[in-house]
Amino acid sequence: MYTGYKLNPAVNDLMYDNDQNTYVIYNGSTWVSTTYATYEWGFDYAKYLQMWQLTPPLIVGEMLGLNDFRSQADPENIDFTTWNNRLETMIASYKSAVPNGKFVILTPCSTCGVLNNAAGDYTIKQNACMWSHRKNIIDKFDGRESEGIYIVDTGIAI
């Protein structure tokens, strides 16, 4: 029977078990339940370069946030703290692995959905949320070219 678990796990391999709604860790002989809060989570860009034997890219572009912020309750009072901190973690990890690399943050779309809104699920409020997110990116990450961090405004081009 296929469970989705690794076939040849190493000690301390960690996975999420959808059927049990919990994380599991391999102790050397079996998978045992564990909790998310037990671990300190991070991001190690160099690990993935090494794992897949990739040539470090001199430019990395990230476009994140549309699904995170599109449907917030109040476009003027969105807390971007966690998102900003996680992006800073990604940037630091990339820059550690590729010191001369350029990390490009692509602003998300300023409007949501299609022009005719045939599905009927795109609103002016969602657009306002995305404008708030774009402003957050500019306020937090603009002017950092000396650090190898750039913003590219994609606006409604995508």
Disulfide bonds with the S-S distance in Angstrom:
none
